[in-house]
Amino acid sequence: MGKRMKIPEAAKHVGLSQYSLTIGIKQGKYPHITIGGNGTRKRYLVDIDLLEQYLEQEAKDSVTYVEGQNEQLNYGQLRRVQE
């Protein structure tokens, strides 16, 4: 486990908005630790190392290779989701 931060600091550190990070945490998308609950205000701590690894993997997964274009990377291209 790496360094843990509250949402505002973690968002600034990785370059996400606080809103995006909070929504991602509540949806279970980003790695976090929940403190409190059951009558008290929930607080979230974000493990920065795990979050950076997750975001790096997500960025790698969004890259596609197009055959016939000398293995050129196409960033930000829409892809068809296969069911």
C-alpha positions in Angstrom: 0.0 0.0 0.0 1.2 3.4 -0.9 0.5 6.9 0.4 -3.2 7.6 1.1 -4.9 11.0 0.5 -8.3 12.5 0.9 -10.3 13.1 -2.3 -9.3 16.8 -2.9 -5.6 16.1 -2.6 -5.8 12.9 -4.6 -7.8 14.5 -7.4 -5.2 17.3 -7.7 -2.3 14.8 -7.6 -3.6 12.6 -10.5 -5.3 15.4 -12.5 -9.0 14.4 -12.1 -11.7 16.7 -10.9 -12.9 16.1 -7.3 -16.4 15.3 -8.7 -15.1 12.7 -11.2 -13.0 11.0 -8.5 -15.9 11.0 -6.0 -18.3 9.6 -8.5 -15.8 6.9 -9.5 -15.2 6.0 -5.9 -18.9 5.7 -5.2 -19.4 3.5 -8.3 -16.6 1.3 -7.1 -14.4 2.2 -10.1 -11.4 3.6 -8.3 -9.5 1.9 -5.4 -10.2 3.4 -2.1 -10.8 2.9 1.6 -14.0 3.9 3.3 -13.8 5.3 6.8 -17.0 5.8 8.9 -20.5 5.1 7.9 -23.4 3.7 10.0 -24.5 7.0 11.4 -21.3 9.0 10.8 -20.2 10.8 7.8 -18.4 8.6 5.3 -14.9 9.6 4.3 -12.8 8.1 1.6 -9.1 7.7 1.4 -7.5 7.0 -1.9 -4.3 4.9 -2.3 -2.4 7.0 -4.8 -0.2 4.2 -6.1 -3.1 2.0 -6.8 -5.1 4.8 -8.4 -2.2 5.8 -10.7 -1.8 2.1 -11.7 -5.5 1.9 -12.5 -5.5 5.1 -14.5 -2.3 4.0 -16.4 -3.9 0.6 -17.3 -7.2 2.4 -18.3 -5.1 4.6 -20.7 -3.3 1.6 -22.1 -6.6 -0.2 -22.7 -8.0 2.7 -24.7 -5.2 2.6 -27.3 -5.9 0.7 -30.4 -3.7 -0.5 -33.2 -4.9 -0.2 -36.8 -3.5 -2.7 -39.2 -2.0 -1.4 -42.4 -0.9 1.9 -40.8 2.6 0.8 -39.6 1.3 0.0 -36.1 0.4 3.6 -35.5 -1.4 4.3 -32.3 -4.8 5.8 -32.5 -5.6 7.7 -29.2 -9.1 8.6 -28.5 -10.7 6.6 -31.3 -14.2 5.2 -30.6 -14.2 1.4 -30.6 -17.1 -1.0 -31.1 -18.0 -2.8 -28.0 -18.3 -6.6 -28.6 -20.9 -8.5 -26.7 
